[in-house]
Amino acid sequence: MTDMPATSLPAAEQALAAFLEAQGISYVRHSHPPLFTVEDSKELRGDLPGAHTKNLFMLDKGKSPWLATCYEHRRIRIKDLEREVGAKGLSFGKPEKLKEHLGVTPGAVTPLGLFNDMEARQVTFILDRQLLDEDPINCHPLHNEATLGIPRDGLMAFFRATGHEPLLVDFDALEAKAAAYYAEREGGG
């Protein structure tokens, strides 16, 4: 479902919408002004129901792409995430690599970008296990001027259909490690 005619959608979103529909994945589309940060999203989304996400596009030491999707409020340390998933040297990827692997620009990073990695299947995908307790899960549709509310099961079907079985990670535990680390640093211990 969309709040505007399919022919009015950006071309990339039209292709994504056709894929979702072919897979039988339902969604609710919400248009909004461009959102570039989590703070923008919190301010402008109103009372949009469901889980809201933060997405981190990274490259490892060998320049392989990684995407992590977690709750928008998460505070984690990349070093803890690396240890959890067995990665080495994760750092944020440059905009040109983001465009190359996920077909999006900064401010529009989304797990739905895995649609653009279906053939290459180069991106390793990390998902906050706790997001699976939510329904729907909100994601940008390859740009930041809309949000799709997708049922949890539909989103998991999307990941499977694109060949990206997520690495489910306990982000509650990662966040607790980060909090302990920063508390120790602030306490001088």
RARAKA-V735163 format. One record per residue. N is the residue number from 1. PSI is psi as a letter, one per 40 degrees, with the letter a starting at -180 (none if undefined). NEAR is the number of other C-alpha atoms within 8 Angstrom. Layout:
N/PSI/NEAR
N/PSI/NEAR
This chain:
1/i/6
2/i/9
3/e/7
4/i/6
5/i/7
6/d/7
7/e/5
8/e/6
9/i/9
10/i/6
11/d/6
12/d/7
13/d/11
14/d/11
15/d/8
16/d/10
17/d/8
18/d/8
19/d/8
20/d/11
21/d/9
22/d/7
23/e/9
24/f/6
25/h/12
26/i/10
27/i/10
28/h/9
29/h/11
30/h/10
31/i/8
32/i/10
33/i/8
34/h/7
35/h/13
36/d/10
37/i/7
38/d/9
39/d/6
40/d/9
41/d/10
42/d/8
43/d/7
44/e/9
45/e/8
46/b/6
47/f/4
48/h/5
49/i/5
50/a/10
51/h/11
52/h/9
53/i/11
54/i/11
55/h/11
56/h/9
57/h/12
58/i/11
59/i/14
60/a/13
61/d/8
62/e/5
63/e/6
64/i/9
65/i/13
66/i/12
67/h/13
68/h/11
69/h/14
70/i/12
71/i/11
72/d/8
73/e/5
74/h/9
75/h/6
76/i/11
77/h/9
78/d/8
79/d/7
80/d/11
81/d/10
82/d/12
83/d/8
84/d/8
85/e/8
86/f/6
87/i/9
88/h/7
89/f/8
90/h/12
91/i/8
92/h/8
93/i/10
94/i/6
95/d/8
96/d/6
97/d/8
98/d/14
99/d/10
100/d/7
101/d/11
102/e/12
103/f/10
104/i/11
105/i/10
106/i/8
107/e/9
108/e/12
109/h/15
110/i/11
111/e/9
112/e/9
113/e/13
114/e/12
115/d/9
116/e/9
117/e/13
118/d/9
119/d/5
120/d/5
121/f/8
122/d/8
123/h/12
124/h/9
125/h/12
126/h/12
127/h/12
128/h/14
129/d/10
130/d/9
131/d/11
132/e/8
133/e/6
134/i/10
135/h/10
136/i/11
137/h/15
138/h/12
139/i/13
140/i/14
141/f/13
142/e/13
143/i/12
144/f/13
145/e/10
146/i/13
147/h/13
148/h/12
149/h/13
150/h/15
151/i/11
152/d/11
153/d/6
154/d/10
155/d/11
156/d/8
157/d/10
158/d/11
159/d/12
160/d/9
161/d/8
162/e/10
163/f/8
164/g/12
165/h/7
166/i/9
167/h/8
168/h/8
169/h/10
170/g/9
171/d/12
172/d/7
173/d/7
174/d/12
175/d/12
176/d/8
177/d/10
178/d/12
179/d/8
180/d/8
181/d/8
182/d/8
183/d/8
184/d/9
185/d/8
186/d/7
187/e/6
188/e/5
189/none/5
